[in-house]
Amino acid sequence: MSSNAIATVIKMMESLPEDTQNRVAEHLREYILDLEDELKWDKTFAKTQSKLSAAAKRARQQIAEGLAEPMDYDKL
């Protein structure tokens, strides 16, 4: 089932030379893969949001209690 937007894009692409159609199709594939990666990241981030919030709360508490030390990046 195609939406009107997809049908429009197909009609536009059909008017292009074949080599240009192939280039457009490759760009679309890359773009869709990027979108899928973003969606995957968003889902992963949403699943860990509560853990990140808890870690940030602990860090703020440790800083307030004077238990935190500045990070020494040379030791990483």
Order of alpha helices (4+ residues) and beta strands (2+ residues): alpha-alpha
